Amino acid sequence: GTMSQVTTSIETLFDRYLAIWNETGPERRRAQIDAIWADDGTYCDPVLSGDGRDGIDTMTSGFQAAYPGHTFARPGEVTRARRRVRA
């Protein structure tokens, strides 16, 4: 059904987003950012922020430098509420 397709595409997007945080190759990470973030996309949480693709790239590479070897994984199913998703 349609909802199943939406959930699958959200999970795919979520997994692609996590792959950016796990990618330590600068060129591969930037290609992943360019593939899923809009030119003017922003990221903001209580600790980190990045404006545009360059800012998001700088933010993720800085995080990796501060926490070498740390990886992210989706703990379970992705759920959707209003305009937000979480896992």
N, CA, C and O of each residue as an XYZ file, in Angstrom:
348
protein
N       0.809     -1.179      0.000
C       0.000      0.000      0.000
C       0.862      1.257      0.000
O       2.086      1.179      0.099
N       0.234      2.380     -0.109
C       0.923      3.662     -0.171
C       1.673      3.956      1.117
O       2.822      4.392      1.052
N       1.081      3.740      2.282
C       1.756      4.019      3.547
C       2.999      3.162      3.693
O       4.012      3.635      4.207
N       2.947      1.925      3.257
C       4.120      1.055      3.301
C       5.238      1.616      2.440
O       6.403      1.580      2.838
N       4.900      2.135      1.262
C       5.907      2.721      0.379
C       6.514      3.969      0.996
O       7.720      4.187      0.883
N       5.698      4.794      1.648
C       6.192      6.000      2.308
C       7.139      5.616      3.433
O       8.211      6.208      3.568
N       6.756      4.628      4.247
C       7.610      4.187      5.343
C       8.928      3.665      4.814
O       9.979      3.976      5.374
N       8.898      2.883      3.752
C      10.126      2.349      3.166
C      11.023      3.478      2.673
O      12.232      3.441      2.901
N      10.460      4.477      2.003
C      11.292      5.562      1.499
C      11.836      6.419      2.642
O      12.957      6.918      2.542
N      11.084      6.602      3.712
C      11.582      7.335      4.878
C      12.713      6.549      5.530
O      13.730      7.129      5.909
N      12.547      5.241      5.666
C      13.615      4.419      6.243
C      14.868      4.471      5.377
O      15.980      4.542      5.899
N      14.698      4.437      4.061
C      15.838      4.527      3.151
C      16.547      5.859      3.321
O      17.775      5.902      3.409
N      15.789      6.943      3.368
C      16.368      8.267      3.552
C      17.076      8.362      4.906
O      18.172      8.914      4.999
N      16.455      7.831      5.939
C      17.049      7.839      7.271
C      18.373      7.078      7.273
O      19.356      7.541      7.852
N      18.399      5.924      6.632
C      19.632      5.133      6.552
C      20.707      5.863      5.750
O      21.887      5.795      6.095
N      20.313      6.558      4.689
C      21.281      7.337      3.911
C      21.830      8.495      4.738
O      23.004      8.847      4.623
N      20.978      9.082      5.569
C      21.405     10.150      6.471
C      22.438      9.624      7.474
O      23.467     10.263      7.696
N      22.171      8.474      8.075
C      23.125      7.887      9.025
C      24.438      7.537      8.333
O      25.504      7.653      8.937
N      24.374      7.113      7.084
C      25.590      6.756      6.345
C      26.529      7.948      6.223
O      27.748      7.778      6.207
N      25.974      9.148      6.139
C      26.812     10.355      6.080
C      27.655     10.459      7.347
O      28.853     10.732      7.276
N      27.038     10.243      8.499
C      27.759     10.340      9.772
C      28.813      9.256      9.905
O      29.818      9.453     10.589
N      28.602      8.119      9.265
C      29.538      6.996      9.370
C      30.629      7.012      8.306
O      31.624      6.299      8.435
N      30.459      7.812      7.264
C      31.430      7.832      6.154
C      32.635      8.693      6.519
O      32.505      9.900      6.721
N      33.806      8.068      6.602
C      35.026      8.799      6.956
C      35.813      9.270      5.732
O      36.732     10.076      5.875
N      35.480      8.797      4.557
C      36.127      9.270      3.331
C      35.540     10.615      2.943
O      34.354     10.687      2.621
N      36.334     11.694      2.963
C      35.791     13.029      2.699
C      35.043     13.168      1.372
O      33.986     13.799      1.335
N      35.550     12.612      0.312
C      34.890     12.738     -0.990
C      33.601     11.931     -1.043
O      32.597     12.391     -1.587
N      33.627     10.722     -0.475
C      32.410      9.899     -0.453
C      31.345     10.541      0.441
O      30.163     10.553      0.097
N      31.778     11.079      1.602
C      30.820     11.722      2.499
C      30.181     12.923      1.799
O      28.964     13.098      1.855
N      30.992     13.744      1.146
C      30.451     14.924      0.471
C      29.483     14.523     -0.636
O      28.455     15.175     -0.819
N      29.792     13.472     -1.370
C      28.873     12.997     -2.421
C      27.541     12.564     -1.804
O      26.483     12.806     -2.385
N      27.588     11.928     -0.640
C      26.354     11.520      0.041
C      25.568     12.731      0.513
O      24.343     12.762      0.403
N      26.265     13.724      1.036
C      25.593     14.962      1.464
C      24.927     15.627      0.266
O      23.762     16.019      0.336
N      25.658     15.751     -0.821
C      25.115     16.389     -2.021
C      23.893     15.643     -2.554
O      22.998     16.252     -3.140
N      23.855     14.326     -2.351
C      22.749     13.520     -2.874
C      21.456     13.704     -2.088
O      20.376     13.580     -2.664
N      21.530     13.994     -0.792
C      20.282     14.046     -0.024
C      19.968     15.391      0.626
O      18.833     15.608      1.048
N      20.925     16.287      0.717
C      20.661     17.593      1.326
C      20.460     18.642      0.239
O      21.176     18.647     -0.763
N      19.498     19.521      0.433
C      19.304     20.666     -0.457
C      20.481     21.625     -0.281
O      21.146     21.621      0.754
N      20.730     22.443     -1.297
C      21.814     23.429     -1.224
C      21.735     24.273      0.037
O      22.756     24.566      0.659
N      20.529     24.663      0.413
C      20.348     25.530      1.565
C      19.833     24.779      2.797
O      19.292     25.388      3.719
N      20.005     23.452      2.806
C      19.573     22.654      3.946
C      20.334     23.033      5.207
O      21.475     23.492      5.141
N      19.700     22.840      6.344
C      20.356     23.125      7.614
C      20.191     21.944      8.562
O      19.248     21.160      8.457
N      21.136     21.843      9.485
C      21.077     20.838     10.538
C      21.264     21.574     11.849
O      22.171     22.397     11.972
N      20.428     21.295     12.821
C      20.563     21.950     14.115
C      20.021     21.036     15.194
O      18.876     20.589     15.127
N      20.842     20.762     16.183
C      20.398     20.074     17.385
C      20.988     20.849     18.560
O      21.654     21.860     18.337
N      20.773     20.423     19.782
C      21.290     21.206     20.911
C      22.816     21.362     20.946
O      23.317     22.264     21.617
N      23.558     20.512     20.244
C      25.019     20.546     20.310
C      25.663     20.981     18.994
O      26.645     21.723     19.010
N      25.134     20.537     17.867
C      25.756     20.755     16.558
C      24.838     21.529     15.627
O      23.616     21.517     15.775
N      25.457     22.204     14.663
C      24.670     22.839     13.612
C      25.527     22.974     12.359
O      26.755     23.024     12.427
N      24.858     23.030     11.230
C      25.527     23.221      9.951
C      24.566     23.856      8.972
O      23.413     23.440      8.866
N      25.042     24.869      8.251
C      24.219     25.558      7.263
C      24.717     25.240      5.869
O      25.898     25.412      5.567
N      23.816     24.775      5.021
C      24.175     24.413      3.659
C      25.024     23.153      3.629
O      25.432     22.632      4.667
N      25.276     22.683      2.433
C      26.042     21.438      2.275
C      27.450     21.562      2.839
O      27.953     20.623      3.456
N      28.096     22.713      2.634
C      29.446     22.903      3.179
C      29.434     22.845      4.704
O      30.298     22.217      5.314
N      28.455     23.500      5.311
C      28.366     23.511      6.770
C      28.073     22.137      7.340
O      28.608     21.769      8.385
N      27.229     21.378      6.662
C      26.904     20.025      7.119
C      28.120     19.124      6.977
O      28.377     18.288      7.843
N      28.868     19.285      5.895
C      30.094     18.515      5.698
C      31.112     18.847      6.793
O      31.707     17.944      7.380
N      31.313     20.133      7.067
C      32.244     20.547      8.113
C      31.812     20.010      9.476
O      32.644     19.552     10.259
N      30.516     20.068      9.756
C      29.990     19.578     11.025
C      30.243     18.079     11.196
O      30.724     17.647     12.244
N      29.925     17.291     10.181
C      30.089     15.841     10.316
C      31.558     15.446     10.390
O      31.912     14.546     11.152
N      32.416     16.097      9.619
C      33.842     15.758      9.694
C      34.418     16.181     11.039
O      35.281     15.493     11.584
N      33.952     17.304     11.582
C      34.395     17.730     12.909
C      33.966     16.758     13.991
O      34.728     16.470     14.913
N      32.737     16.249     13.880
C      32.255     15.255     14.836
C      33.125     14.000     14.774
O      33.513     13.454     15.807
N      33.426     13.549     13.561
C      34.251     12.348     13.404
C      35.646     12.550     13.979
O      36.216     11.622     14.553
N      36.205     13.747     13.834
C      37.528     14.029     14.396
C      37.482     14.014     15.925
O      38.428     13.571     16.575
N      36.381     14.499     16.489
C      36.245     14.544     17.947
C      35.942     13.168     18.541
O      36.313     12.888     19.681
N      35.276     12.319     17.780
C      34.867     10.987     18.258
C      35.281      9.917     17.245
O      34.421      9.294     16.621
N      36.586      9.697     17.075
C      37.051      8.728     16.072
C      36.518      7.315     16.352
O      36.508      6.842     17.488
N      36.086      6.679     15.291
C      35.604      5.303     15.411
C      34.149      5.179     15.819
O      33.602      4.076     15.786
N      33.499      6.276     16.207
C      32.088      6.215     16.595
C      31.236      6.019     15.349
O      31.482      6.656     14.324
N      30.250      5.155     15.426
C      29.329      4.957     14.308
C      27.890      5.043     14.811
O      27.609      4.865     15.996
N      27.008      5.316     13.889
C      25.587      5.397     14.179
C      24.870      4.252     13.487
O      25.250      3.842     12.390
N      23.831      3.738     14.132
C      22.995      2.698     13.543
C      21.552      2.965     13.942
O      21.281      3.458     15.036
N      20.653      2.644     13.068
C      19.230      2.797     13.369
C      18.836      1.716     14.357
O      19.013      0.532     14.070
N      18.298      2.095     15.527
C      17.986      1.090     16.542
C      16.744      0.267     16.252
O      16.526     -0.766     16.884
N      15.945      0.698     15.328
C      14.723     -0.042     15.029
C      13.963      0.631     13.912
O      14.532      1.306     13.054
N      12.676      0.430     13.948
C      11.789      0.954     12.922
C      11.729      2.473     12.981
O      11.794      3.059     14.062
N      11.607      3.101     11.836
C      11.451      4.549     11.760
C       9.973      4.874     11.910
O       9.129      4.286     11.233
N       9.663      5.814     12.799
C       8.284      6.248     12.961
C       8.168      7.698     12.522
O       9.146      8.445     12.528
N       6.978      8.076     12.148
C       6.751      9.409     11.608
C       5.627     10.081     12.381
O       4.566      9.494     12.590
N       5.867     11.312     12.802
C       4.849     12.106     13.475
C       4.925     13.524     12.938
O       5.963     14.178     13.044
N       3.851     13.992     12.373
C       3.800     15.305     11.740
C       4.909     15.417     10.697
O       4.945     14.631      9.750
N       5.807     16.375     10.857
C       6.872     16.575      9.863
C       8.204     16.043     10.346
O       9.246     16.450      9.833
N       8.201     15.136     11.328
C       9.437     14.615     11.891
C       9.450     13.090     11.840
O       8.401     12.446     11.844
N      10.633     12.536     11.792
C      10.785     11.085     11.883
C      11.774     10.775     12.994
O      12.619     11.600     13.342
N      11.658      9.577     13.542
C      12.604      9.142     14.560
C      12.709      7.633     14.522
O      11.831      6.935     14.014
N      13.807      7.153     15.073
C      14.029      5.709     15.146
C      14.383      5.338     16.567
O      14.612      4.165     16.860
